[in-house]
Amino acid sequence: MAIKNLITVSIAALTLLACNSSTTENMSTLNLTQDWDKTFPKSELVNHCKLTFHNRYGIELAADMYVPKDADGKLPAIAVSGPFGAVKEQSSGLYAQHMAERGFVAIAFDPSFTGESGGEPRRMASPDINTEDFLAAVDFLSTCELVDPERIGIIGICGFGGMAVNAAALDPRIKATVASTMYDMSKVNVEGYFASEDTPAQRQEKRRALAAQRTKDYASGTYERAGGVIDPLPEDAPWFVKDYHAYYKTARGYHKRSGNSNDGWNVIGCQSFMNQPLLAWAHEIENPVLLIHGEKAHSRYFSEYAFERMTGKHVVGESAKAGNKELLIIPGASHVDLYDDVAGVIPYDKIEAFFKLHN
């Protein structure tokens, strides 16, 4: 028992050292809360601390680190982010904590311009910078004393699933990638939902609107917000909007720093997705990718499209595998069912097995 306790203390000390050295080396200017303000309960099986790291644009990113209390030696690691418009105290932190319980060093980070992370102006999105945020997380993990640098993977949730796939196409240090309930933010901005705005005239109208908004914002000196998840819900709201509301606007998933829970992105925040396709090079990803989606999710077609981009194989509504690329469809699950543990359908066993096989 004494030896076991000594090991536990040692791992806890190493966790704190990793967190403190990261923050000190980067001379953190961020104001990180030390309270447990997550939307999920704290696990007694892991050690937790806050840390920061920076991306190649010099933006300082805030993260939560989760380390198994019974850790021994250098461990495999996973960086997690998403959903799009969420913060690390929501879904990404939950995924990270679960993976730490299963033997991984895991960090959940806020993307640039959001949550506790740096970057001005706030609530902007970028296919380049947000992909870079994943690569910066890999930079940090590759130099962390707790981590085996040859065993690093990433998890992207919702819109950050697309960013994770893009990161995997760019950085071979990422040994394995999971995209859960993914959105392709380029595809949805270019085409609208279900290709409902997929004509040159419709795209040009969106370009005109965004250009006019830029002029308005520049003249006023502020960026107009688009609004988060609509509240109260209109009676004719689409069912998937009701699904989002049930998470972001209730005690189940609300967080004060979450854009989706509050006033959303800037109106022009997603402009660059209009002509910067995220999955352009997905077919050249050599390392394994696991796409997970709910059968009943309105967004399922994004994962099916990503799987086709990577493999050339077209599938609809069913699980499939081609080489080291896999599409896993969860029967009966909606988009938001993969945000938290309420429905009990997130396949943590599968994710663990995938990373331990390939990472």
C-alpha positions as a printed NumPy array, in Angstrom:
array([[  0.   ,   0.   ,   0.   ],
       [  2.827,   2.402,   0.856],
       [  4.492,   1.773,  -2.511],
       [  1.185,   2.282,  -4.344],
       [  0.601,   5.548,  -2.485],
       [  4.138,   6.673,  -3.322],
       [  3.512,   6.023,  -7.016],
       [  0.228,   7.944,  -6.841],
       [  1.939,  10.917,  -5.211],
       [  4.705,  10.757,  -7.823],
       [  2.246,  10.818, -10.726],
       [  0.32 ,  13.661,  -9.09 ],
       [  3.574,  15.589,  -8.693],
       [  4.509,  14.971, -12.319],
       [  1.067,  16.143, -13.426],
       [  1.436,  19.373, -11.507],
       [  4.986,  19.783, -12.806],
       [  3.802,  19.371, -16.398],
       [  1.052,  21.926, -15.855],
       [  3.16 ,  24.43 , -13.947],
       [  6.144,  24.237, -16.299],
       [  3.914,  24.724, -19.325],
       [  2.249,  27.793, -17.858],
       [  5.541,  29.255, -16.607],
       [  7.458,  28.669, -19.83 ],
       [  4.731,  30.362, -21.838],
       [  4.529,  33.223, -19.283],
       [  0.777,  32.839, -19.161],
       [ -1.302,  35.986, -19.236],
       [ -4.579,  34.075, -19.202],
       [ -6.885,  34.18 , -16.226],
       [ -7.762,  30.521, -15.662],
       [-10.385,  29.552, -13.145],
       [ -9.222,  26.986, -10.61 ],
       [-12.783,  25.996,  -9.723],
       [-14.324,  22.788, -11.016],
       [-16.878,  24.436, -13.29 ],
       [-17.462,  21.552, -15.709],
       [-20.836,  20.271, -16.865],
       [-19.858,  16.781, -15.664],
       [-18.735,  15.405, -12.284],
       [-15.052,  15.08 , -11.413],
       [-13.649,  11.559, -11.565],
       [-11.811,  10.207,  -8.541],
       [ -9.711,   8.021, -10.842],
       [ -7.701,  10.845, -12.413],
       [ -5.559,  13.804, -11.476],
       [ -6.573,  17.118, -13.014],
       [ -4.925,  20.498, -13.526],
       [ -5.072,  23.558, -15.772],
       [ -2.325,  24.434, -18.247],
       [ -1.551,  26.601, -21.252],
       [  0.37 ,  26.17 , -24.489],
       [  0.747,  28.32 , -27.596],
       [  0.157,  27.771, -31.3  ],
       [  2.403,  28.945, -34.142],
       [  0.519,  32.219, -34.363],
       [  1.494,  32.999, -30.786],
       [ -2.033,  32.544, -29.458],
       [ -2.053,  31.078, -25.953],
       [ -4.471,  28.205, -25.491],
       [ -6.032,  27.085, -22.223],
       [ -6.493,  23.405, -21.451],
       [ -7.49 ,  20.931, -18.767],
       [ -5.129,  17.986, -18.301],
       [ -6.431,  14.634, -17.046],
       [ -3.948,  11.935, -15.969],
       [ -4.793,   8.462, -14.581],
       [ -3.876,   8.209, -10.904],
       [ -2.357,   4.762, -11.4  ],
       [ -0.171,   5.886, -14.308],
       [  3.273,   4.332, -14.681],
       [  5.923,   5.427, -17.176],
       [  5.338,   7.487, -20.278],
       [  1.748,   7.168, -21.452],
       [ -0.112,   7.468, -24.754],
       [ -1.851,  10.823, -25.051],
       [ -4.948,  12.335, -26.635],
       [ -5.871,  15.966, -27.353],
       [ -9.595,  16.741, -27.517],
       [-11.578,  19.753, -28.714],
       [-15.112,  20.631, -29.763],
       [-17.98 ,  20.867, -30.332],
       [-17.952,  23.954, -32.558],
       [-19.026,  26.844, -30.321],
       [-18.512,  24.884, -27.087],
       [-15.826,  25.055, -24.395],
       [-13.583,  22.491, -22.72 ],
       [-15.863,  22.373, -19.688],
       [-18.487,  20.689, -21.851],
       [-18.127,  17.664, -24.169],
       [-14.375,  17.751, -24.832],
       [-13.55 ,  17.679, -21.134],
       [-15.924,  14.773, -20.605],
       [-14.258,  12.768, -23.388],
       [-10.795,  13.652, -22.058],
       [-11.632,  12.578, -18.518],
       [-13.058,   9.267, -19.73 ],
       [ -9.928,   8.594, -21.767],
       [ -7.719,   9.367, -18.754],
       [ -9.701,   6.832, -16.749],
       [ -8.716,   4.338, -19.457],
       [ -4.978,   4.978, -19.244],
       [ -4.272,   8.006, -21.425],
       [ -2.877,  11.435, -20.662],
       [ -5.656,  13.585, -22.085],
       [ -6.037,  17.314, -22.571],
       [ -9.196,  19.174, -23.505],
       [ -8.505,  22.633, -24.887],
       [-10.417,  25.752, -25.839],
       [ -9.755,  26.755, -29.466],
       [ -8.287,  30.159, -30.292],
       [-10.606,  33.131, -29.689],
       [-12.947,  31.139, -27.413],
       [-13.399,  30.109, -23.782],
       [-10.369,  30.722, -21.588],
       [ -7.959,  30.696, -24.534],
       [ -6.389,  33.833, -25.963],
       [ -6.827,  35.52 , -29.312],
       [ -8.577,  38.702, -30.36 ],
       [-11.185,  39.482, -31.498],
       [-13.283,  36.985, -29.612],
       [-15.581,  34.417, -31.197],
       [-13.854,  34.171, -34.55 ],
       [-13.32 ,  30.846, -36.314],
       [-10.692,  29.839, -38.845],
       [-10.142,  26.578, -40.734],
       [ -6.405,  27.284, -40.617],
       [ -5.972,  28.537, -37.051],
       [ -8.368,  26.008, -35.518],
       [ -6.591,  23.168, -37.329],
       [ -3.324,  24.645, -36.043],
       [ -4.751,  24.511, -32.51 ],
       [ -4.729,  20.699, -32.739],
       [ -1.16 ,  20.729, -34.04 ],
       [ -0.136,  23.012, -31.16 ],
       [ -1.686,  20.531, -28.709],
       [  0.476,  17.838, -30.307],
       [  3.519,  20.136, -29.9  ],
       [  2.789,  20.384, -26.189],
       [  2.132,  16.676, -25.689],
       [  5.246,  15.735, -27.683],
       [  7.398,  17.58 , -25.139],
       [  5.462,  16.642, -21.987],
       [  7.348,  14.499, -19.45 ],
       [  4.309,  12.282, -18.946],
       [  3.816,  11.403, -22.621],
       [  5.275,   8.946, -25.11 ],
       [  5.667,  11.247, -28.149],
       [  5.239,   8.321, -30.539],
       [  1.747,   7.594, -29.199],
       [ -0.314,  10.763, -29.632],
       [ -3.855,  10.87 , -30.997],
       [ -6.645,  13.43 , -31.263],
       [-10.417,  13.542, -30.852],
       [-12.511,  16.209, -32.564],
       [-16.193,  16.601, -31.705],
       [-18.838,  18.144, -33.993],
       [-17.236,  20.967, -36.026],
       [-13.853,  20.161, -34.54 ],
       [-14.204,  16.685, -35.987],
       [-13.621,  18.278, -39.379],
       [-10.681,  20.234, -37.993],
       [ -9.26 ,  17.009, -36.527],
       [ -9.439,  15.235, -39.891],
       [ -7.733,  18.236, -41.495],
       [ -5.032,  18.13 , -38.815],
       [ -4.486,  14.412, -39.453],
       [ -3.973,  15.161, -43.148],
       [ -1.303,  17.72 , -42.246],
       [  0.605,  16.198, -39.325],
       [  1.873,  12.58 , -39.331],
       [  2.779,  12.901, -35.629],
       [ -0.938,  12.274, -35.069],
       [ -0.926,   8.491, -34.944],
       [ -4.707,   8.05 , -34.784],
       [ -7.752,  10.315, -35.102],
       [-11.336,  10.065, -33.876],
       [-14.041,  12.399, -35.183],
       [-17.265,  12.14 , -33.204],
       [-20.606,  13.425, -34.549],
       [-18.572,  15.568, -36.961],
       [-19.534,  18.598, -38.979],
       [-17.607,  19.641, -42.064],
       [-17.751,  23.384, -41.418],
       [-16.636,  24.19 , -44.96 ],
       [-19.343,  22.053, -46.522],
       [-22.163,  23.43 , -44.381],
       [-21.091,  27.042, -44.936],
       [-20.732,  26.572, -48.696],
       [-23.822,  24.424, -49.315],
       [-26.108,  25.053, -46.356],
       [-27.713,  22.13 , -44.544],
       [-28.513,  19.193, -46.835],
       [-27.24 ,  21.201, -49.865],
       [-30.202,  23.567, -49.498],
       [-28.111,  26.593, -50.56 ],
       [-25.852,  24.896, -53.088],
       [-26.124,  27.172, -56.12 ],
       [-23.744,  29.907, -57.32 ],
       [-26.481,  32.519, -56.842],
       [-27.123,  31.449, -53.243],
       [-23.422,  31.468, -52.43 ],
       [-23.018,  34.902, -53.976],
       [-25.87 ,  36.191, -51.831],
       [-24.088,  34.909, -48.722],
       [-20.863,  36.563, -49.865],
       [-22.684,  39.874, -50.327],
       [-24.258,  39.626, -46.891],
       [-20.932,  38.885, -45.212],
       [-19.218,  41.711, -47.102],
       [-21.923,  44.154, -46.001],
       [-21.597,  42.944, -42.413],
       [-17.834,  43.548, -42.509],
       [-18.421,  47.16 , -43.565],
       [-20.984,  47.591, -40.799],
       [-18.685,  46.049, -38.172],
       [-15.698,  48.131, -39.23 ],
       [-17.721,  51.339, -39.086],
       [-19.085,  50.545, -35.628],
       [-15.784,  49.249, -34.211],
       [-17.476,  46.111, -32.874],
       [-18.353,  42.668, -34.195],
       [-22.027,  41.794, -34.212],
       [-22.809,  38.407, -32.707],
       [-24.965,  35.912, -34.543],
       [-26.585,  34.544, -31.394],
       [-26.138,  31.087, -29.9  ],
       [-28.762,  28.355, -29.818],
       [-32.139,  30.044, -30.146],
       [-34.011,  30.519, -26.874],
       [-36.918,  30.325, -26.309],
       [-37.596,  27.744, -28.962],
       [-40.216,  28.597, -31.583],
       [-42.88 ,  25.946, -32.051],
       [-41.722,  25.244, -35.597],
       [-38.032,  24.815, -34.699],
       [-36.401,  21.877, -36.539],
       [-35.993,  18.819, -34.344],
       [-32.193,  19.065, -34.39 ],
       [-32.394,  22.641, -33.09 ],
       [-34.518,  21.306, -30.232],
       [-31.784,  18.716, -29.701],
       [-29.163,  21.492, -29.404],
       [-31.418,  23.473, -27.056],
       [-31.809,  20.482, -24.754],
       [-28.031,  20.471, -24.297],
       [-26.745,  24.036, -24.521],
       [-29.65 ,  25.904, -22.938],
       [-30.416,  23.672, -19.98 ],
       [-28.557,  22.635, -16.847],
       [-27.488,  19.535, -18.751],
       [-24.859,  21.374, -20.805],
       [-25.081,  25.134, -20.268],
       [-21.804,  26.94 , -19.586],
       [-21.279,  30.659, -19.184],
       [-18.249,  30.742, -21.508],
       [-19.842,  28.67 , -24.251],
       [-20.799,  30.613, -27.361],
       [-23.566,  28.172, -28.215],
       [-25.016,  28.555, -24.724],
       [-24.984,  32.35 , -25.011],
       [-24.532,  34.86 , -27.853],
       [-22.745,  32.693, -30.392],
       [-20.081,  33.441, -32.99 ],
       [-19.531,  36.773, -34.679],
       [-21.73 ,  37.087, -37.754],
       [-18.606,  37.125, -39.94 ],
       [-16.838,  34.556, -37.756],
       [-17.121,  31.672, -40.227],
       [-16.558,  33.62 , -43.46 ],
       [-13.27 ,  31.921, -44.384],
       [-14.913,  28.481, -44.469],
       [-16.659,  29.613, -47.654],
       [-13.57 ,  29.054, -49.799],
       [-11.239,  26.913, -47.676],
       [-12.351,  23.256, -47.927],
       [-11.322,  21.33 , -44.83 ],
       [-11.293,  17.836, -46.303],
       [ -9.392,  18.594, -49.513],
       [ -6.511,  16.261, -48.601],
       [ -8.352,  13.721, -46.463],
       [ -7.647,  11.035, -49.074],
       [ -3.925,  11.283, -48.276],
       [ -4.218,  10.551, -44.547],
       [ -2.034,   7.495, -43.969],
       [ -2.763,   6.952, -40.269],
       [ -5.992,   5.429, -38.893],
       [ -9.203,   7.458, -38.602],
       [-12.403,   6.471, -36.799],
       [-15.577,   8.417, -37.634],
       [-18.429,   7.982, -35.131],
       [-21.946,   9.198, -35.805],
       [-25.508,   8.667, -34.639],
       [-27.909,   6.895, -36.987],
       [-30.594,   9.533, -36.374],
       [-28.256,  12.556, -36.414],
       [-29.154,  15.281, -38.913],
       [-25.396,  15.636, -39.456],
       [-24.636,  11.994, -40.265],
       [-23.974,  12.811, -43.909],
       [-20.856,  14.782, -42.948],
       [-19.157,  11.649, -41.607],
       [-20.359,   9.636, -44.58 ],
       [-18.881,  12.287, -46.882],
       [-15.591,  12.286, -44.946],
       [-15.407,   8.488, -45.146],
       [-15.953,   8.668, -48.902],
       [-13.287,  11.371, -49.229],
       [-10.792,   9.148, -47.409],
       [-11.663,   5.809, -48.983],
       [-13.672,   6.367, -52.167],
       [-16.403,   4.207, -50.64 ],
       [-19.954,   5.632, -50.589],
       [-22.127,   4.416, -47.705],
       [-25.41 ,   5.671, -46.278],
       [-26.681,   4.901, -42.791],
       [-24.446,   1.94 , -42.041],
       [-21.074,   1.203, -40.508],
       [-18.201,   0.515, -42.864],
       [-14.471,  -0.08 , -42.914],
       [-11.834,   0.294, -45.591],
       [ -8.212,  -0.291, -44.657],
       [ -7.457,   1.7  , -41.502],
       [-10.436,   4.056, -41.967],
       [-13.679,   3.213, -40.202],
       [-17.183,   4.682, -40.022],
       [-19.141,   3.596, -36.946],
       [-22.877,   4.341, -36.914],
       [-24.554,   4.25 , -33.481],
       [-28.103,   2.847, -33.807],
       [-30.863,   5.269, -32.817],
       [-28.482,   8.025, -31.668],
       [-28.926,  11.714, -32.465],
       [-26.208,  14.318, -32.973],
       [-26.27 ,  15.564, -29.368],
       [-26.445,  12.04 , -27.927],
       [-22.686,  11.921, -28.581],
       [-22.055,  15.129, -26.591],
       [-22.453,  13.608, -23.133],
       [-23.44 ,  10.514, -21.2  ],
       [-27.171,  11.202, -20.839],
       [-28.149,   8.721, -23.56 ],
       [-25.279,   6.386, -22.657],
       [-24.304,   5.722, -26.279],
       [-20.803,   7.217, -26.632],
       [-18.69 ,   4.132, -27.494],
       [-15.826,   4.711, -25.064],
       [-14.795,   1.046, -25.21 ],
       [-14.467,   1.281, -28.98 ],
       [-12.513,   4.56 , -28.783],
       [-10.166,   3.07 , -26.172],
       [ -9.579,  -0.058, -28.252],
       [ -9.003,   2.027, -31.4  ],
       [ -6.353,   4.202, -29.781],
       [ -4.642,   1.317, -28.014],
       [ -4.448,  -0.605, -31.294],
       [ -3.191,   2.255, -33.428],
       [ -1.666,   4.792, -31.022]])
